[in-house]
Amino acid sequence: MTAKLITSAMVRSICGNVSDMTLWRWRNDSAMNFPRPIYIARRRYWREADILTWIEERAKQAA
């Protein structure tokens, strides 16, 4: 099964319309454990499943 790749704009939207700077901060903060992007032709893509899993884990921690 092929993983669905999503752009940084889609990631920002899924994560609550955060800014690109917020994504940068999350990627560079090891405590956030934010999924690493895949680079294709110098563009960033994330596996949609990784982002959704990350959001679910954050929700469990907050509960």
mmJSON file of the N, C-alpha and C atoms, coordinates in Angstrom:
{"data_MODEL":{"atom_site":{
"group_PDB":["ATOM","ATOM","ATOM","ATOM","ATOM","ATOM","ATOM","ATOM","ATOM","ATOM","ATOM","ATOM","ATOM","ATOM","ATOM","ATOM","ATOM","ATOM","ATOM","ATOM","ATOM","ATOM","ATOM","ATOM","ATOM","ATOM","ATOM","ATOM","ATOM","ATOM","ATOM","ATOM","ATOM","ATOM","ATOM","ATOM","ATOM","ATOM","ATOM","ATOM","ATOM","ATOM","ATOM","ATOM","ATOM","ATOM","ATOM","ATOM","ATOM","ATOM","ATOM","ATOM","ATOM","ATOM","ATOM","ATOM","ATOM","ATOM","ATOM","ATOM","ATOM","ATOM","ATOM","ATOM","ATOM","ATOM","ATOM","ATOM","ATOM","ATOM","ATOM","ATOM","ATOM","ATOM","ATOM","ATOM","ATOM","ATOM","ATOM","ATOM","ATOM","ATOM","ATOM","ATOM","ATOM","ATOM","ATOM","ATOM","ATOM","ATOM","ATOM","ATOM","ATOM","ATOM","ATOM","ATOM","ATOM","ATOM","ATOM","ATOM","ATOM","ATOM","ATOM","ATOM","ATOM","ATOM","ATOM","ATOM","ATOM","ATOM","ATOM","ATOM","ATOM","ATOM","ATOM","ATOM","ATOM","ATOM","ATOM","ATOM","ATOM","ATOM","ATOM","ATOM","ATOM","ATOM","ATOM","ATOM","ATOM","ATOM","ATOM","ATOM","ATOM","ATOM","ATOM","ATOM","ATOM","ATOM","ATOM","ATOM","ATOM","ATOM","ATOM","ATOM","ATOM","ATOM","ATOM","ATOM","ATOM","ATOM","ATOM","ATOM","ATOM","ATOM","ATOM","ATOM","ATOM","ATOM","ATOM","ATOM","ATOM","ATOM","ATOM","ATOM","ATOM","ATOM","ATOM","ATOM","ATOM","ATOM","ATOM","ATOM","ATOM","ATOM","ATOM","ATOM","ATOM","ATOM","ATOM","ATOM","ATOM","ATOM","ATOM","ATOM","ATOM","ATOM","ATOM","ATOM","ATOM"],
"id":[1,2,3,4,5,6,7,8,9,10,11,12,13,14,15,16,17,18,19,20,21,22,23,24,25,26,27,28,29,30,31,32,33,34,35,36,37,38,39,40,41,42,43,44,45,46,47,48,49,50,51,52,53,54,55,56,57,58,59,60,61,62,63,64,65,66,67,68,69,70,71,72,73,74,75,76,77,78,79,80,81,82,83,84,85,86,87,88,89,90,91,92,93,94,95,96,97,98,99,100,101,102,103,104,105,106,107,108,109,110,111,112,113,114,115,116,117,118,119,120,121,122,123,124,125,126,127,128,129,130,131,132,133,134,135,136,137,138,139,140,141,142,143,144,145,146,147,148,149,150,151,152,153,154,155,156,157,158,159,160,161,162,163,164,165,166,167,168,169,170,171,172,173,174,175,176,177,178,179,180,181,182,183,184,185,186,187,188,189],
"type_symbol":["N","C","C","N","C","C","N","C","C","N","C","C","N","C","C","N","C","C","N","C","C","N","C","C","N","C","C","N","C","C","N","C","C","N","C","C","N","C","C","N","C","C","N","C","C","N","C","C","N","C","C","N","C","C","N","C","C","N","C","C","N","C","C","N","C","C","N","C","C","N","C","C","N","C","C","N","C","C","N","C","C","N","C","C","N","C","C","N","C","C","N","C","C","N","C","C","N","C","C","N","C","C","N","C","C","N","C","C","N","C","C","N","C","C","N","C","C","N","C","C","N","C","C","N","C","C","N","C","C","N","C","C","N","C","C","N","C","C","N","C","C","N","C","C","N","C","C","N","C","C","N","C","C","N","C","C","N","C","C","N","C","C","N","C","C","N","C","C","N","C","C","N","C","C","N","C","C","N","C","C","N","C","C","N","C","C","N","C","C"],
"label_atom_id":["N","CA","C","N","CA","C","N","CA","C","N","CA","C","N","CA","C","N","CA","C","N","CA","C","N","CA","C","N","CA","C","N","CA","C","N","CA","C","N","CA","C","N","CA","C","N","CA","C","N","CA","C","N","CA","C","N","CA","C","N","CA","C","N","CA","C","N","CA","C","N","CA","C","N","CA","C","N","CA","C","N","CA","C","N","CA","C","N","CA","C","N","CA","C","N","CA","C","N","CA","C","N","CA","C","N","CA","C","N","CA","C","N","CA","C","N","CA","C","N","CA","C","N","CA","C","N","CA","C","N","CA","C","N","CA","C","N","CA","C","N","CA","C","N","CA","C","N","CA","C","N","CA","C","N","CA","C","N","CA","C","N","CA","C","N","CA","C","N","CA","C","N","CA","C","N","CA","C","N","CA","C","N","CA","C","N","CA","C","N","CA","C","N","CA","C","N","CA","C","N","CA","C","N","CA","C","N","CA","C","N","CA","C","N","CA","C","N","CA","C"],
"label_alt_id":[null,null,null,null,null,null,null,null,null,null,null,null,null,null,null,null,null,null,null,null,null,null,null,null,null,null,null,null,null,null,null,null,null,null,null,null,null,null,null,null,null,null,null,null,null,null,null,null,null,null,null,null,null,null,null,null,null,null,null,null,null,null,null,null,null,null,null,null,null,null,null,null,null,null,null,null,null,null,null,null,null,null,null,null,null,null,null,null,null,null,null,null,null,null,null,null,null,null,null,null,null,null,null,null,null,null,null,null,null,null,null,null,null,null,null,null,null,null,null,null,null,null,null,null,null,null,null,null,null,null,null,null,null,null,null,null,null,null,null,null,null,null,null,null,null,null,null,null,null,null,null,null,null,null,null,null,null,null,null,null,null,null,null,null,null,null,null,null,null,null,null,null,null,null,null,null,null,null,null,null,null,null,null,null,null,null,null,null,null],
"label_comp_id":["MET","MET","MET","THR","THR","THR","ALA","ALA","ALA","LYS","LYS","LYS","LEU","LEU","LEU","ILE","ILE","ILE","THR","THR","THR","SER","SER","SER","ALA","ALA","ALA","MET","MET","MET","VAL","VAL","VAL","ARG","ARG","ARG","SER","SER","SER","ILE","ILE","ILE","CYS","CYS","CYS","GLY","GLY","GLY","ASN","ASN","ASN","VAL","VAL","VAL","SER","SER","SER","ASP","ASP","ASP","MET","MET","MET","THR","THR","THR","LEU","LEU","LEU","TRP","TRP","TRP","ARG","ARG","ARG","TRP","TRP","TRP","ARG","ARG","ARG","ASN","ASN","ASN","ASP","ASP","ASP","SER","SER","SER","ALA","ALA","ALA","MET","MET","MET","ASN","ASN","ASN","PHE","PHE","PHE","PRO","PRO","PRO","ARG","ARG","ARG","PRO","PRO","PRO","ILE","ILE","ILE","TYR","TYR","TYR","ILE","ILE","ILE","ALA","ALA","ALA","ARG","ARG","ARG","ARG","ARG","ARG","ARG","ARG","ARG","TYR","TYR","TYR","TRP","TRP","TRP","ARG","ARG","ARG","GLU","GLU","GLU","ALA","ALA","ALA","ASP","ASP","ASP","ILE","ILE","ILE","LEU","LEU","LEU","THR","THR","THR","TRP","TRP","TRP","ILE","ILE","ILE","GLU","GLU","GLU","GLU","GLU","GLU","ARG","ARG","ARG","ALA","ALA","ALA","LYS","LYS","LYS","GLN","GLN","GLN","ALA","ALA","ALA","ALA","ALA","ALA"],
"label_asym_id":["A","A","A","A","A","A","A","A","A","A","A","A","A","A","A","A","A","A","A","A","A","A","A","A","A","A","A","A","A","A","A","A","A","A","A","A","A","A","A","A","A","A","A","A","A","A","A","A","A","A","A","A","A","A","A","A","A","A","A","A","A","A","A","A","A","A","A","A","A","A","A","A","A","A","A","A","A","A","A","A","A","A","A","A","A","A","A","A","A","A","A","A","A","A","A","A","A","A","A","A","A","A","A","A","A","A","A","A","A","A","A","A","A","A","A","A","A","A","A","A","A","A","A","A","A","A","A","A","A","A","A","A","A","A","A","A","A","A","A","A","A","A","A","A","A","A","A","A","A","A","A","A","A","A","A","A","A","A","A","A","A","A","A","A","A","A","A","A","A","A","A","A","A","A","A","A","A","A","A","A","A","A","A","A","A","A","A","A","A"],
"label_entity_id":["1","1","1","1","1","1","1","1","1","1","1","1","1","1","1","1","1","1","1","1","1","1","1","1","1","1","1","1","1","1","1","1","1","1","1","1","1","1","1","1","1","1","1","1","1","1","1","1","1","1","1","1","1","1","1","1","1","1","1","1","1","1","1","1","1","1","1","1","1","1","1","1","1","1","1","1","1","1","1","1","1","1","1","1","1","1","1","1","1","1","1","1","1","1","1","1","1","1","1","1","1","1","1","1","1","1","1","1","1","1","1","1","1","1","1","1","1","1","1","1","1","1","1","1","1","1","1","1","1","1","1","1","1","1","1","1","1","1","1","1","1","1","1","1","1","1","1","1","1","1","1","1","1","1","1","1","1","1","1","1","1","1","1","1","1","1","1","1","1","1","1","1","1","1","1","1","1","1","1","1","1","1","1","1","1","1","1","1","1"],
"label_seq_id":[1,1,1,2,2,2,3,3,3,4,4,4,5,5,5,6,6,6,7,7,7,8,8,8,9,9,9,10,10,10,11,11,11,12,12,12,13,13,13,14,14,14,15,15,15,16,16,16,17,17,17,18,18,18,19,19,19,20,20,20,21,21,21,22,22,22,23,23,23,24,24,24,25,25,25,26,26,26,27,27,27,28,28,28,29,29,29,30,30,30,31,31,31,32,32,32,33,33,33,34,34,34,35,35,35,36,36,36,37,37,37,38,38,38,39,39,39,40,40,40,41,41,41,42,42,42,43,43,43,44,44,44,45,45,45,46,46,46,47,47,47,48,48,48,49,49,49,50,50,50,51,51,51,52,52,52,53,53,53,54,54,54,55,55,55,56,56,56,57,57,57,58,58,58,59,59,59,60,60,60,61,61,61,62,62,62,63,63,63],
"pdbx_PDB_ins_code":[null,null,null,null,null,null,null,null,null,null,null,null,null,null,null,null,null,null,null,null,null,null,null,null,null,null,null,null,null,null,null,null,null,null,null,null,null,null,null,null,null,null,null,null,null,null,null,null,null,null,null,null,null,null,null,null,null,null,null,null,null,null,null,null,null,null,null,null,null,null,null,null,null,null,null,null,null,null,null,null,null,null,null,null,null,null,null,null,null,null,null,null,null,null,null,null,null,null,null,null,null,null,null,null,null,null,null,null,null,null,null,null,null,null,null,null,null,null,null,null,null,null,null,null,null,null,null,null,null,null,null,null,null,null,null,null,null,null,null,null,null,null,null,null,null,null,null,null,null,null,null,null,null,null,null,null,null,null,null,null,null,null,null,null,null,null,null,null,null,null,null,null,null,null,null,null,null,null,null,null,null,null,null,null,null,null,null,null,null],
"Cartn_x":[0.854,0.0,0.891,0.573,1.349,0.854,1.809,1.457,1.071,0.024,-0.392,0.527,1.135,1.998,1.22,1.41,0.725,1.746,1.379,2.267,2.283,3.226,3.3,2.035,1.448,0.206,-0.913,-0.985,-2.008,-1.724,-0.453,-0.086,-0.479,-0.162,-0.51,-2.016,-2.79,-4.244,-4.76,-4.267,-4.689,-4.37,-3.246,-2.789,-3.388,-4.398,-5.102,-4.688,-4.312,-3.897,-2.711,-1.728,-0.511,0.367,1.322,2.219,3.364,4.055,5.227,6.307,6.401,7.369,7.04,5.761,5.371,5.8,5.602,6.085,7.582,8.317,9.769,10.131,9.438,9.703,9.408,8.279,7.921,8.948,9.41,10.404,11.727,12.049,13.332,13.274,12.113,11.947,11.783,12.836,12.802,11.696,11.29,10.224,8.866,8.696,7.427,7.281,8.397,8.391,7.561,7.689,6.932,7.543,6.706,7.23,8.133,9.163,10.095,9.521,9.762,9.26,10.143,9.599,10.322,10.57,11.787,12.102,12.12,11.343,11.312,11.483,12.562,12.868,12.832,13.438,13.559,12.23,11.185,9.887,9.634,8.948,8.65,7.295,7.272,6.031,6.051,4.885,4.75,3.814,4.004,3.036,1.82,0.661,-0.56,-0.79,-0.537,-0.744,0.146,1.384,2.294,1.754,1.205,0.659,-0.567,-1.468,-2.681,-2.344,-1.355,-0.914,-0.336,0.477,1.074,-0.012,-1.054,-2.147,-2.868,-3.123,-3.797,-2.959,-1.652,-0.767,-0.774,-0.761,-0.8,-2.122,-3.223,-4.523,-4.556,-3.943,-3.893,-3.091,-1.999,-1.16,-1.903,-2.73,-3.463,-4.637,-5.125,-6.303,-5.957],
"Cartn_y":[-1.187,0.0,1.239,2.185,3.402,4.425,5.043,6.078,7.359,8.011,9.27,10.377,11.113,12.222,13.523,14.392,15.673,16.805,17.95,19.107,19.81,20.73,21.489,22.324,22.836,23.605,22.735,21.498,20.583,20.232,20.043,19.743,20.916,22.12,23.303,23.4,23.092,23.131,22.068,20.846,19.747,20.062,20.736,21.035,22.317,22.851,24.01,25.322,25.294,26.498,27.19,26.393,26.95,27.527,28.341,28.972,28.024,28.392,27.617,27.684,28.818,28.957,27.99,27.79,26.826,25.42,25.052,23.745,23.634,24.667,24.669,24.454,25.156,25.013,23.589,23.047,21.684,20.682,20.855,19.935,20.0,21.17,21.36,21.204,20.871,20.637,19.14,18.503,17.041,16.6,17.456,17.104,16.979,17.674,17.607,16.292,15.683,14.413,14.51,15.656,15.887,15.07,14.45,13.627,14.428,13.783,14.403,14.358,15.412,15.416,14.577,14.28,13.628,14.727,14.833,15.854,15.228,15.814,15.409,16.683,16.736,17.922,19.195,19.143,20.262,20.734,19.934,20.24,19.263,19.75,18.911,18.25,16.957,16.185,15.356,15.134,14.267,13.136,12.007,10.917,11.324,11.315,11.728,10.906,9.61,8.736,9.151,9.586,10.025,11.262,12.195,13.431,13.118,12.276,11.937,11.174,10.285,9.556,10.517,11.472,12.467,13.268,13.681,14.443,13.612,12.339,11.457,11.285,11.119,10.968,12.231,13.394,14.659,14.787,14.34,14.406,13.492,12.309,11.386,11.989,12.664,13.285,14.426,15.127,16.261,15.821,14.612,14.131,13.714],
"Cartn_z":[0.0,0.0,0.0,-0.844,-0.956,0.054,0.749,1.715,0.979,1.437,0.832,1.35,0.436,0.805,0.711,1.693,1.701,1.807,1.277,1.262,2.617,2.768,4.016,4.221,3.149,3.285,3.856,3.406,3.923,5.378,5.719,7.109,8.005,7.568,8.369,8.572,7.543,7.643,8.617,8.487,9.368,10.829,11.046,12.408,12.968,12.322,12.863,12.24,10.965,10.253,10.91,11.32,11.91,10.81,11.214,10.242,9.862,8.799,8.384,9.462,10.151,11.246,12.38,12.649,13.686,13.29,12.028,11.568,11.766,11.443,11.626,13.093,13.989,15.43,15.892,15.459,15.852,15.346,14.091,13.523,14.271,14.802,15.462,16.975,17.523,18.963,19.185,19.697,19.867,20.821,21.75,22.69,21.993,20.873,20.138,19.377,19.015,18.283,16.994,16.319,15.086,13.954,13.122,12.019,11.085,10.605,9.664,8.254,7.485,6.102,5.187,4.043,2.954,1.93,1.451,0.45,-0.935,-1.824,-3.226,-4.042,-4.792,-5.602,-4.755,-3.581,-2.65,-2.072,-2.218,-1.615,-0.483,0.547,1.709,1.576,1.891,1.944,3.214,3.771,4.936,4.591,5.264,5.156,5.976,5.339,6.023,7.293,7.222,8.379,9.551,9.265,10.334,11.039,10.277,10.862,11.71,11.189,11.933,13.21,13.147,14.337,15.363,14.899,15.789,16.504,15.782,16.373,17.42,17.122,18.08,19.354,19.193,20.353,21.215,20.56,21.305,22.073,21.456,22.114,23.337,23.218,24.359,25.502,25.188,26.216,26.917,26.18,26.731,27.616,27.383,28.119,29.53],
"occupancy":[1.0,1.0,1.0,1.0,1.0,1.0,1.0,1.0,1.0,1.0,1.0,1.0,1.0,1.0,1.0,1.0,1.0,1.0,1.0,1.0,1.0,1.0,1.0,1.0,1.0,1.0,1.0,1.0,1.0,1.0,1.0,1.0,1.0,1.0,1.0,1.0,1.0,1.0,1.0,1.0,1.0,1.0,1.0,1.0,1.0,1.0,1.0,1.0,1.0,1.0,1.0,1.0,1.0,1.0,1.0,1.0,1.0,1.0,1.0,1.0,1.0,1.0,1.0,1.0,1.0,1.0,1.0,1.0,1.0,1.0,1.0,1.0,1.0,1.0,1.0,1.0,1.0,1.0,1.0,1.0,1.0,1.0,1.0,1.0,1.0,1.0,1.0,1.0,1.0,1.0,1.0,1.0,1.0,1.0,1.0,1.0,1.0,1.0,1.0,1.0,1.0,1.0,1.0,1.0,1.0,1.0,1.0,1.0,1.0,1.0,1.0,1.0,1.0,1.0,1.0,1.0,1.0,1.0,1.0,1.0,1.0,1.0,1.0,1.0,1.0,1.0,1.0,1.0,1.0,1.0,1.0,1.0,1.0,1.0,1.0,1.0,1.0,1.0,1.0,1.0,1.0,1.0,1.0,1.0,1.0,1.0,1.0,1.0,1.0,1.0,1.0,1.0,1.0,1.0,1.0,1.0,1.0,1.0,1.0,1.0,1.0,1.0,1.0,1.0,1.0,1.0,1.0,1.0,1.0,1.0,1.0,1.0,1.0,1.0,1.0,1.0,1.0,1.0,1.0,1.0,1.0,1.0,1.0,1.0,1.0,1.0,1.0,1.0,1.0],
"B_iso_or_equiv":[0.0,0.0,0.0,0.0,0.0,0.0,0.0,0.0,0.0,0.0,0.0,0.0,0.0,0.0,0.0,0.0,0.0,0.0,0.0,0.0,0.0,0.0,0.0,0.0,0.0,0.0,0.0,0.0,0.0,0.0,0.0,0.0,0.0,0.0,0.0,0.0,0.0,0.0,0.0,0.0,0.0,0.0,0.0,0.0,0.0,0.0,0.0,0.0,0.0,0.0,0.0,0.0,0.0,0.0,0.0,0.0,0.0,0.0,0.0,0.0,0.0,0.0,0.0,0.0,0.0,0.0,0.0,0.0,0.0,0.0,0.0,0.0,0.0,0.0,0.0,0.0,0.0,0.0,0.0,0.0,0.0,0.0,0.0,0.0,0.0,0.0,0.0,0.0,0.0,0.0,0.0,0.0,0.0,0.0,0.0,0.0,0.0,0.0,0.0,0.0,0.0,0.0,0.0,0.0,0.0,0.0,0.0,0.0,0.0,0.0,0.0,0.0,0.0,0.0,0.0,0.0,0.0,0.0,0.0,0.0,0.0,0.0,0.0,0.0,0.0,0.0,0.0,0.0,0.0,0.0,0.0,0.0,0.0,0.0,0.0,0.0,0.0,0.0,0.0,0.0,0.0,0.0,0.0,0.0,0.0,0.0,0.0,0.0,0.0,0.0,0.0,0.0,0.0,0.0,0.0,0.0,0.0,0.0,0.0,0.0,0.0,0.0,0.0,0.0,0.0,0.0,0.0,0.0,0.0,0.0,0.0,0.0,0.0,0.0,0.0,0.0,0.0,0.0,0.0,0.0,0.0,0.0,0.0,0.0,0.0,0.0,0.0,0.0,0.0],
"pdbx_formal_charge":[null,null,null,null,null,null,null,null,null,null,null,null,null,null,null,null,null,null,null,null,null,null,null,null,null,null,null,null,null,null,null,null,null,null,null,null,null,null,null,null,null,null,null,null,null,null,null,null,null,null,null,null,null,null,null,null,null,null,null,null,null,null,null,null,null,null,null,null,null,null,null,null,null,null,null,null,null,null,null,null,null,null,null,null,null,null,null,null,null,null,null,null,null,null,null,null,null,null,null,null,null,null,null,null,null,null,null,null,null,null,null,null,null,null,null,null,null,null,null,null,null,null,null,null,null,null,null,null,null,null,null,null,null,null,null,null,null,null,null,null,null,null,null,null,null,null,null,null,null,null,null,null,null,null,null,null,null,null,null,null,null,null,null,null,null,null,null,null,null,null,null,null,null,null,null,null,null,null,null,null,null,null,null,null,null,null,null,null,null],
"auth_seq_id":[1,1,1,2,2,2,3,3,3,4,4,4,5,5,5,6,6,6,7,7,7,8,8,8,9,9,9,10,10,10,11,11,11,12,12,12,13,13,13,14,14,14,15,15,15,16,16,16,17,17,17,18,18,18,19,19,19,20,20,20,21,21,21,22,22,22,23,23,23,24,24,24,25,25,25,26,26,26,27,27,27,28,28,28,29,29,29,30,30,30,31,31,31,32,32,32,33,33,33,34,34,34,35,35,35,36,36,36,37,37,37,38,38,38,39,39,39,40,40,40,41,41,41,42,42,42,43,43,43,44,44,44,45,45,45,46,46,46,47,47,47,48,48,48,49,49,49,50,50,50,51,51,51,52,52,52,53,53,53,54,54,54,55,55,55,56,56,56,57,57,57,58,58,58,59,59,59,60,60,60,61,61,61,62,62,62,63,63,63],
"auth_comp_id":["MET","MET","MET","THR","THR","THR","ALA","ALA","ALA","LYS","LYS","LYS","LEU","LEU","LEU","ILE","ILE","ILE","THR","THR","THR","SER","SER","SER","ALA","ALA","ALA","MET","MET","MET","VAL","VAL","VAL","ARG","ARG","ARG","SER","SER","SER","ILE","ILE","ILE","CYS","CYS","CYS","GLY","GLY","GLY","ASN","ASN","ASN","VAL","VAL","VAL","SER","SER","SER","ASP","ASP","ASP","MET","MET","MET","THR","THR","THR","LEU","LEU","LEU","TRP","TRP","TRP","ARG","ARG","ARG","TRP","TRP","TRP","ARG","ARG","ARG","ASN","ASN","ASN","ASP","ASP","ASP","SER","SER","SER","ALA","ALA","ALA","MET","MET","MET","ASN","ASN","ASN","PHE","PHE","PHE","PRO","PRO","PRO","ARG","ARG","ARG","PRO","PRO","PRO","ILE","ILE","ILE","TYR","TYR","TYR","ILE","ILE","ILE","ALA","ALA","ALA","ARG","ARG","ARG","ARG","ARG","ARG","ARG","ARG","ARG","TYR","TYR","TYR","TRP","TRP","TRP","ARG","ARG","ARG","GLU","GLU","GLU","ALA","ALA","ALA","ASP","ASP","ASP","ILE","ILE","ILE","LEU","LEU","LEU","THR","THR","THR","TRP","TRP","TRP","ILE","ILE","ILE","GLU","GLU","GLU","GLU","GLU","GLU","ARG","ARG","ARG","ALA","ALA","ALA","LYS","LYS","LYS","GLN","GLN","GLN","ALA","ALA","ALA","ALA","ALA","ALA"],
"auth_asym_id":["A","A","A","A","A","A","A","A","A","A","A","A","A","A","A","A","A","A","A","A","A","A","A","A","A","A","A","A","A","A","A","A","A","A","A","A","A","A","A","A","A","A","A","A","A","A","A","A","A","A","A","A","A","A","A","A","A","A","A","A","A","A","A","A","A","A","A","A","A","A","A","A","A","A","A","A","A","A","A","A","A","A","A","A","A","A","A","A","A","A","A","A","A","A","A","A","A","A","A","A","A","A","A","A","A","A","A","A","A","A","A","A","A","A","A","A","A","A","A","A","A","A","A","A","A","A","A","A","A","A","A","A","A","A","A","A","A","A","A","A","A","A","A","A","A","A","A","A","A","A","A","A","A","A","A","A","A","A","A","A","A","A","A","A","A","A","A","A","A","A","A","A","A","A","A","A","A","A","A","A","A","A","A","A","A","A","A","A","A"],
"auth_atom_id":["N","CA","C","N","CA","C","N","CA","C","N","CA","C","N","CA","C","N","CA","C","N","CA","C","N","CA","C","N","CA","C","N","CA","C","N","CA","C","N","CA","C","N","CA","C","N","CA","C","N","CA","C","N","CA","C","N","CA","C","N","CA","C","N","CA","C","N","CA","C","N","CA","C","N","CA","C","N","CA","C","N","CA","C","N","CA","C","N","CA","C","N","CA","C","N","CA","C","N","CA","C","N","CA","C","N","CA","C","N","CA","C","N","CA","C","N","CA","C","N","CA","C","N","CA","C","N","CA","C","N","CA","C","N","CA","C","N","CA","C","N","CA","C","N","CA","C","N","CA","C","N","CA","C","N","CA","C","N","CA","C","N","CA","C","N","CA","C","N","CA","C","N","CA","C","N","CA","C","N","CA","C","N","CA","C","N","CA","C","N","CA","C","N","CA","C","N","CA","C","N","CA","C","N","CA","C","N","CA","C","N","CA","C","N","CA","C","N","CA","C"],
"pdbx_PDB_model_num":[1,1,1,1,1,1,1,1,1,1,1,1,1,1,1,1,1,1,1,1,1,1,1,1,1,1,1,1,1,1,1,1,1,1,1,1,1,1,1,1,1,1,1,1,1,1,1,1,1,1,1,1,1,1,1,1,1,1,1,1,1,1,1,1,1,1,1,1,1,1,1,1,1,1,1,1,1,1,1,1,1,1,1,1,1,1,1,1,1,1,1,1,1,1,1,1,1,1,1,1,1,1,1,1,1,1,1,1,1,1,1,1,1,1,1,1,1,1,1,1,1,1,1,1,1,1,1,1,1,1,1,1,1,1,1,1,1,1,1,1,1,1,1,1,1,1,1,1,1,1,1,1,1,1,1,1,1,1,1,1,1,1,1,1,1,1,1,1,1,1,1,1,1,1,1,1,1,1,1,1,1,1,1,1,1,1,1,1,1]
}}}
